[in-house]
Amino acid sequence: MRFGSSHGAAPALVAVGLCLAFGYTTVPAFGADDAPPRLGGKPDFNGIWEANNTANWDLQTHESRPMVGQPGIAPNSVVLGAPVVALGSLGWVPAGVGVVEGDDIPYQPWAAARRKENQEHWIERDPEIKCFQPGIPRAIYMPHPFQIIQGTDKIRMVFEYDNVQRTIYLGRMDPYPNVLFMGYSTAKWEGDTLVVDVSNFTDATWFDRSGNFHSDALHVTERYTPLGANVIRYEATIEDPQVFTRPWKISMPLYRRLDKGAQLMDFRCVEMVEETMLGHLRKEQLVKHWSGETMDVDITRKIPPGEAVYDRYVSGNPPTPAK
């Protein structure tokens, strides 16, 4: 098979094939064009970054599955459940390769059962659905970009999701007296790697949309290592003796957004979850009932006389245009 007229192409392809076949890779030396930028003698991480994986769906390797499922007609088959059936192909979780070292999360037995239960009740329990701050490490690999603003004594991260922010303090700091969704972060440089110690977490966040969770004893050690001008290798070691039997680690590349005019846009998710959070206060409920394994949902709502035109559009029954 010929891939072109260059005589150097074939040996290069063979070399790549051998590396893949024997399970090892090499990291090329930085060239003049791809060397990481520097700031005060350290790597300059200023910019907008984003992960490109399915980790926010599931940290571990997974096949496609319904976001919300129910038993199908065929034995052992699963189809979209009522709450998401109108989404069609968009109602399915994309398959993905895991980011967990060894592809194993070492839950204690009780916690493994809780994780399974969380996944089965994802649409009711995932804190992301309710617009809670996502925590660390989850904020790093959500399907939203984030911006790093790097100073000499602190680093600021601003996330597009809900305008969540965190401050990473460089140097010694006094212990923080409270718990935080995003944790309390202090850091130091080990060569060109930024090592961040994150503690003081609340237990109200998850690691992904698959029910992977932690307690308020969570401790995370992050490592940010430049792999070039526009790529960071991100690693996070996770410890929680109340939930896991040992520490475990995730890793992934983060990519600098190079598109023209790259910037963080508004994602005001608090406004998007008003029905989810406050819908139970309605006099007339949009969701009438949930019953059985088939998750029957009746979202019919009659529009009382005089109700706002906007609400008529939301209900799917817009007013008839005047002739």
HUPEHU-V476651 format. One record per pair of residues at least 12 apart in sequence whose ideal C-beta (glycine too) atoms are under 7 Angstrom apart, sorted by the first residue. I is the first residue (numbers start at 1). J is the second residue. Records with the same first field share a line. If there is no record, write none. Layout:
# HUPEHU-V476651
I = J / J
This chain:
# HUPEHU-V476651
30 = 228
34 = 228 / 229
35 = 229
36 = 226 / 228 / 229
37 = 229
39 = 150
40 = 152
42 = 189
43 = 192 / 226
44 = 150
45 = 148 / 150 / 224 / 232
46 = 148 / 149 / 150
47 = 148 / 256
48 = 145 / 147 / 256 / 257 / 262 / 263 / 264
49 = 145 / 146 / 148 / 232 / 254 / 255 / 256 / 257
50 = 145 / 254 / 255 / 257
51 = 140 / 141 / 252 / 254
52 = 255
53 = 96 / 99 / 141 / 252
54 = 94 / 96
55 = 99 / 141 / 208 / 252
56 = 138 / 141 / 142 / 143 / 208 / 209
57 = 93 / 94 / 96 / 208 / 209 / 210
58 = 96 / 208 / 209 / 210
59 = 98 / 99 / 100 / 105 / 207 / 208 / 212 / 250
60 = 98 / 100 / 103 / 105
61 = 97 / 98 / 103
62 = 95 / 96
63 = 95
64 = 92 / 93 / 94 / 95
65 = 92 / 93
66 = 78 / 79 / 80 / 81 / 91 / 92
67 = 84 / 91 / 92 / 93
68 = 80 / 81 / 83 / 84 / 123
69 = 81
70 = 293 / 294 / 295
71 = 293
81 = 295
82 = 294 / 295 / 296 / 297
83 = 123 / 295 / 297
99 = 250 / 251 / 252
100 = 248 / 250
101 = 248 / 249 / 251
105 = 212 / 248
106 = 244 / 245 / 246 / 248
107 = 243 / 244
108 = 243 / 244 / 245
111 = 243
114 = 213
115 = 211 / 212 / 213
118 = 211 / 213
119 = 210 / 211
122 = 209 / 211
126 = 206 / 209
127 = 204 / 205 / 206
128 = 209
129 = 276
130 = 273 / 276 / 277
131 = 162 / 269 / 270 / 273
132 = 181 / 204 / 205
133 = 162 / 164 / 181 / 182
134 = 161 / 164 / 205
135 = 181 / 182 / 183 / 201 / 205
136 = 182 / 183 / 198 / 220
137 = 220 / 222 / 236 / 250
138 = 205 / 206 / 207 / 208
139 = 159 / 164 / 182
140 = 234
141 = 252
142 = 161
144 = 159 / 160 / 161 / 267
145 = 160 / 257 / 264
146 = 158 / 159 / 160
147 = 264
153 = 170 / 171
154 = 167 / 168 / 169 / 170
155 = 168 / 170 / 187
158 = 264
160 = 264 / 265 / 267
161 = 267 / 269
162 = 267 / 269 / 270
164 = 182
166 = 182 / 185
167 = 185
168 = 185 / 187 / 196
169 = 185 / 186 / 187
170 = 187
173 = 186
176 = 200
178 = 200
179 = 200 / 201 / 202 / 216
180 = 200 / 201 / 202
181 = 202 / 204 / 205
183 = 198 / 199 / 200 / 201 / 220
184 = 198 / 199 / 200
185 = 198
192 = 225 / 226
193 = 223 / 224 / 225
194 = 224
195 = 221 / 223
196 = 222
197 = 221
198 = 220 / 222
199 = 219
201 = 216 / 218
202 = 216
203 = 215 / 216
214 = 240 / 243
215 = 240 / 242 / 243
217 = 240 / 241 / 242
218 = 240
219 = 239
220 = 236 / 238
221 = 237
222 = 235 / 236
223 = 235
227 = 253
230 = 255 / 256 / 258
231 = 253 / 255
232 = 253 / 254
233 = 251 / 253
234 = 251 / 252 / 254
235 = 249 / 251
236 = 249 / 250
237 = 249
284 = 301
286 = 299 / 301
287 = 299
301 = 315
303 = 315 / 317
